[in-house]
Each structure stands twice: as structure tokens, then as C-alpha cells.
């Protein structure tokens, strides 16, 4: 059972990376440490599209104020994970 959190982390990360791959990165590589704004140049509309995809995929509701704490893809994983865990 100790592997479940890592599996969930990996699943959320892979889902996010899949959603973000349509955006060109400045470094050419999309990783957990990719900065959503600086590396992907995501604007608020693009970010909302990603969040809606995540909400639909995991059947969760993401609070809009959580984005104030999000800079990287991993930050977003860390914000999404507790919400996914609370629904399972």
C-alpha cells in the first residue's frame, strides 16, 4: 500500500504532462520542474483549459485560489493530489 501515493503522483504527473504537451516549451523538455508561466508561457485562458481537463479527468473541483501557490508542474500535482485522494 505504500506505493499508492507514488502511483497517484505519477498518474497525475503523466496526465498533466499529456495535457501540457501541446504547448511549446522554451527549453524543449517538459518535466515536473517545468515552470508553467516562464517555460510554457501559459496565459490564464490556457491554464483554465488545463484545469477543466484535470477536473473532468479526475471528477474533482479545483479551487481557483489554489493557482496562487502554483509555479511548476510539480506544484500543480501537489495541489491536485489531496483533492483526488479525498474523492477515492
C-alpha positions as CSV (number, residue, x, y, z in Angstrom):
1,X,0.0,0.0,0.0
2,X,3.0,2.3,0.4
3,X,3.3,2.5,-3.4
4,X,-0.1,4.0,-3.9
5,X,0.8,7.7,-3.2
6,X,3.7,7.4,-5.7
7,X,1.4,5.8,-8.2
8,X,-1.1,8.6,-7.8
9,X,1.7,11.2,-8.1
10,X,2.9,9.5,-11.3
11,X,-0.6,9.3,-12.7
12,X,-1.4,12.9,-12.0
13,X,2.0,14.0,-13.4
14,X,1.5,11.9,-16.6
15,X,-2.0,13.3,-17.0
16,X,-0.7,16.9,-16.7
17,X,2.2,16.4,-19.0
18,X,-0.1,14.9,-21.6
19,X,-2.4,18.0,-21.3
20,X,0.6,20.4,-21.5
21,X,2.5,18.7,-24.3
22,X,0.5,20.8,-26.9
23,X,2.3,23.9,-25.5
24,X,5.8,24.6,-26.8
25,X,8.4,24.8,-24.0
26,X,11.3,27.2,-24.1
27,X,13.7,24.5,-23.0
28,X,12.2,21.9,-25.3
29,X,11.7,19.5,-22.4
30,X,8.5,19.1,-20.4
31,X,9.2,17.8,-16.8
32,X,7.8,18.1,-13.3
33,X,10.1,21.2,-12.8
34,X,8.8,23.0,-15.9
35,X,7.6,26.5,-15.0
36,X,4.0,26.9,-16.2
37,X,4.4,30.6,-16.9
38,X,8.1,31.1,-17.7
39,X,8.7,27.9,-19.7
40,X,5.3,27.3,-21.3
41,X,4.1,30.9,-21.5
42,X,0.6,29.8,-20.3
43,X,-1.9,32.6,-20.0
44,X,-4.9,32.5,-17.8
45,X,-7.2,31.1,-20.5
46,X,-4.8,28.3,-21.3
47,X,-4.4,27.5,-17.6
48,X,-8.2,27.4,-17.2
49,X,-8.4,24.9,-20.1
50,X,-5.9,22.6,-18.4
51,X,-7.7,22.9,-15.1
52,X,-11.0,22.0,-16.7
53,X,-9.4,18.9,-18.3
54,X,-8.0,17.8,-15.0
55,X,-11.3,18.4,-13.2
56,X,-13.1,16.3,-15.9
57,X,-10.4,13.6,-15.8
58,X,-10.5,13.1,-12.0
59,X,-14.1,14.2,-11.4
60,X,-12.9,16.9,-8.9
61,X,-13.4,20.6,-8.5
62,X,-10.3,22.7,-8.3
63,X,-10.5,25.9,-6.2
64,X,-9.3,28.9,-8.3
65,X,-7.3,30.4,-5.5
66,X,-5.0,27.4,-5.5
67,X,-3.2,28.8,-8.5
68,X,-1.6,31.4,-6.3
69,X,0.6,28.6,-4.9
70,X,1.5,27.0,-8.3
71,X,4.6,27.8,-10.3
72,X,5.7,24.4,-11.7
73,X,4.0,21.3,-13.0
74,X,5.0,19.5,-9.7
75,X,3.3,22.3,-7.7
76,X,0.2,21.6,-9.6
77,X,0.5,17.9,-8.9
78,X,0.9,18.7,-5.2
79,X,-2.3,20.8,-5.3
80,X,-4.4,18.2,-7.2
81,X,-3.3,15.1,-5.3
82,X,-5.2,15.8,-2.0
83,X,-8.4,16.5,-3.9
84,X,-8.1,13.3,-5.9
85,X,-7.3,11.4,-2.7
86,X,-10.4,12.8,-0.9
87,X,-12.7,11.5,-3.7
88,X,-11.3,8.0,-3.7
